Amino acid sequence: MYPSYTTGSRLTMGAIFPALFFSLLFAAVGLAAGQFVPPAWMLPLMVVELIMIVAAMFIRRKRAVGYGFLYTFTFISGITLYPIIRAYSDLGAQVVLQAFAVTAIAYAGAALYATITKADFRFLGGFLFVGLIALLGMGIVGLFIPFSSTANWVYTLLGVLIFIGYTLYDISRITRYGVEREDVPIVVLNLYLNFVNLFLFILRLFGLNLGRDE
């Protein structure tokens, strides 16, 4: 869901981080609100979330993804994350906190590396796309056929690697080429999805290590 690049004034990561921070803040508020949302509402909200992602893919070139869309999506995303976080918190609140800390460190490390080195990670684009399709395919199969222990680990580690890779890829593009002001919401949406998906796979990794997801 990345915008195309044209000539013109560009914003750098310094202008994008505030929007990313507020996106995570709205998600945190949604997560807190999730405990009050009836379970029957979760599936419809997940459908709304999916529709918004698909819509963002189609309207990004028209630059119609604004901050209202971004923060509404992240708020709903926070709500739908609540059942997952609640389930893992049964293993202990420290499990969720440790997974979040590892995610923050890994994400920040990848972002800093791409920003400081200004390395070009565009070559990862094709590999990441194929990996993401494989990940989605495995996820769909897993809905009908339970994973073996080995398949579970492969799926989870692949997810971690893919979203670290997407973080390097996205931050590299921003650092090297900048972002036009109108494109900030869609770019932040990408970065937010990278963070949340990385967190979910790292949380799953913790669950596997403790035997929950075997």
N, C-alpha and C positions, 0 to 999 in steps of 0.2 A: 504494500500500500504506500509506496514511496512516490512523491511528486517528481515530475521531470525537471531537469535543470536547464535554466535559461540564464542569460546574462542579466545583470541588475544588482542592486544593493543586496547584501547578504547578512543574515544574522548568524552568530556562532553559538556554541554550546552555552555560553554565559547568558544568552537571552532565552534559551530553551529550558534550562534547569528549573526556573521558577514555575513554569507551566507543568513540568513533570512533578515537581514537589506538590503542587496543588492537586494534581491528578491522584497522587498517592494519598493525599489528605482526604479527598472526596471518597476514595476507596475505603479508607479507614473508617470514615463516618458511616458509609454503607455497611461495612462489616459489623460495626456496633449496632446499627439498626436491624441487621439481619436476624438477631435473636428475637425480635418482636414480629417478624414476618411469618405468617402461617406456612408450614411446609408445602401445602398445596399450591402456593404461589411460586415456589422456586422454579419448577419446570417452565411455566409461562415466562418468567423473568429471564431464564436461560435462553429461551426462544427469541425474546426481544433482543437480548445481548447478541445473539448470532445474526439476527436480521440487521442490527446496527453495524456489525463488522462488514457484512456483505454490502450494505448500503454505502459504507465509507469507501469501499473498493471502487464502486461505480461513480461516486460523486467527487472523488478526490481531484480529478482533473478540472472540475468546475470550481474548485476551491470553496465548496459549500460546507466543508466540515469546519464548524466554528467551535469556539470555546464552550458554548452551551451544549453542543453535541458531545464534546470530549468529556466534560465533567458529569453529564448525565450518564454517559456510558460507564465511566469509572465508578460512579456511585452504585449503579445497578450491579456492576462487576463485584463490588465489595459485598453487596447483599448475597449474591450467589456463591461467594467464597465462604460464607459463614458455615454452612453444613460441613464443608471439607475441613475447615479449621477446627470446628467443634469435634469432629470425629478424631482427628489427630491429637487434640488436646486431651483425649481420654488416656493417651500414653503418658501424659504429663505436660504441663504448660511449657516446661523447659524445652521440650522437643520442638514445638512450634517456634519458640524464641530463638533456639539455636539454628534452626533451619533458616529463619529470617536473617539472622546475623551472617550466616555463611553466604546466603544469597546477596545480601548487601555488599559484602566484601568482594565476592566474585564479580558482581555487576560493576561496582566502582573500580575494581582492578582492571577489568576489560575496558571500561570507558576511559580511564586514565591512560592506559597503555596506547589506545587508539588516538587519544588527544595529544599526548606528549610526543609520540613517535611520528604522528601524521602518516603512518603506514597506510598503504592502499590495500584494503581488503575486498575490493570489488570482485576479485577472482573467486571469492567464496560464494558469490551469489548463486551460481548454478548448483554447486554442491549442497548448499543449504536448502534450496528449493526441493531438490530431489530427496534430501534427508527428511524434510518436513512432510512431503507426500508419503514417504515410507512410514514416518511416525504416525500420521493420520490413519494410514492403512492398517498398521499394527493395532492402533487403538480401536478401530472398528471391529477387527477380527477378535480382539480381546473382549468385546461386549458379548460375543456368542461362544467363544472357545476360551476357557480359562488358560492363562499363561502358565507355563512351567516356571520354576524358580529361575532358571537360566534366562528364559525369554523375558521375564519380569525385569531382571537386572539389565539386560541388553536394551530393552525399551526405555527404561529410566535413564540409563547413562547416555543413550542416544539423545534423549530429550534435553538433558543438561548441556551436552556438547552443542546441540543445534542452537539453543537460545543464548549461550555464550557467544557462539559464532555470529548470530544475528546482531548481538549487541556490538561486537567488533565491527561488523559490516555497516550498521546504521551510524554509529558514532564516527567511523572513518569517513563516510560520505558527508556528514555534517561538518567535520573538521576541515576536510579538503575543499569542499565546495560551498559551504554555508547553506542557509535556508532563507527563502523569501518570507517576509512577515506573514503573508496569507497562508503559507504552508505549515506554520508552526503547529496548529492543532493536530493535523494528520501525522506529522512527524512525531509529536509527543505521544500520540496514540500508539504508534509503532513501538516507541521506547517503553511505554507502559506495559504493553502486551509482552514484550521481551522479559521485563522484570517479573511480571506475575507468573508467566509460564515457567521461567527459571525457578522461581520460588516453589511452585507446585511440584516440579520434578525433583528438586532438592528435598522437599518435604517427603515426597514418595521414597526417596533414597534413604532418609532417616527411618521411615516406616519399614522398608525392607531390612535394614540393618537390625531393627528391633523385632523383626519377624511378623509385623502386622500385615504386610502385603504379599506374603509368600503364597 
